Amino acid sequence: MGGIDIAVAGCGPAGLAAALLLRRDGHRVTLFDRFEAPRPIGSGLMIQPTGLAVLERMGLADAAIQNGARIDRLTGQAGPRGSIVLDVHYAALGRKAAFGIGIHRARLFALLHDAVTAAGIPIATGRTIAGSDLGTAGRRRLRFSGGDAAGPFDLVVDALGTRTPLAPPTGRALAYGALWASLDWPDAPDFDETALEQRYRRASMMVGVLPIGTPPDARRAQAAFFWSLRADRLEAWRDAGLDAWKAEVLALWPACARLLDQIVDPDQLTFAHYAHRTLRHPAEPALIHIGDAWHSASPQLGQGANMALLDAWALAKGLRETADVAEGIARAVERRRRHVHLYQRLTALFTPVYQSDSHMLPFIRDRLVGPLSRLWPATWIQAAMVSGLIGDPLRPLGLDGPAAPSHRTPLREAA
């Protein structure tokens, strides 16, 4: 397809990646963002082999690996001295390049934003999008909260996330969210610098530590620290005070003491609300929804940013193959729909096992599923789910897994 006029709404991973890929294909792209200066929101995330495969084609995988923390396994333990109920090794996939990257959202944002800036893609800031209108010529305009508009565009890419105003409301808010903080990785830690580690008490209490490398402007490597919490208990948590909460965390995982010492103000912790939603029709005339604007879920399987990168790649590939915008976005949706629906179902299935008020589900998890999960083929199935590779999402997109890095930078050296 020759160059067309494209508006990309939203400067998260989905929007930035889509803008960069589309610009490289010769399209005229403009990014729109509601902030006066685009910025990331949140703490750490996991880039899986699926997301790395896209970043490699974009020339950004090496930078992500160097600035993040290589993750080789995920572990979960029931209580401070309980049994291991989650033990996922990427090596079970039998791929030399099977690993994850723990990375701060700000670092991933910086990698993508710098590439967008270098490509000369204009970013219109301070533009809060209120909706869009389809014109008689099949082109679409963006409407802003101030009453003005932009366009028309041959295509609008909606990367505005779960609460996008460009799509009808759907889905449901989840009862549980999490408090997040980015904290300095402690000296001589009691944590595994190559693992995402978690501790559970039933399904209503969970604490986790994820190495995330060195964020921009940080002087040393950091960890993403998170605490599961019901959204309707957030005010009660604030009223109880930090000391009461820290005592609860330490009773579950005493090794967190040096991380908790860094938290002296409740505002250091950001509460993340989660929602489960899937648009039935992610493509409309001259409009496509990608990333969380199409599909969002709890982060139990850690696929959000990775799914967004895959969506962006699928869109660019679809438009590259045809001279018709409608056909191009239809191809993108078709190549992603099966994988999206698979992970939406898997996340809906597993979320109550780790975040709910259920007593039966965690009992089954700890007494039955945990021990069985350490046996083949459960070891492979778990690794395939966590890596995002179950369902074979890369082949329809013409992608291969990323090459393994030549070395690993230990966290204590990065610090």
Secondary structure, DSSP 8 states (H G I E B T S, - for coil): ----EEEEE--SHHHHHHHHHHHHTT-EEEEE-SSSS----SSEEEE-HHHHHHHHHTT-HHHHHHHSEEE-EEEEEESTT--EEEEEEGGGG--TT--EEEEEHHHHHHHHHHHHHHTT--EE-S--EEEEEE-TTS-EEEEETTS-EEEEESEEEE---TT-TTS---SEE-SEEEEEEEEE--SS-SS-TTEEEEEEETTTEEEEEEE----TT-SS-EEEEEEEEEGGGHHHHHHH-HHHHHHHHHHH-GGGHHHHTT--SGGGSEEE--EEEE-S--EETTEEE-GGGTEE--GGG--HHHHHHHHHHHHHHHHHT-S-HHHHHHHHHHHHHHHHHHHHHHHHHHHHHHSSS-SHHHHHIIIIIHHHTTSTTHHHHHHHHHHT-TT--SGGGT-------S----HHHH-
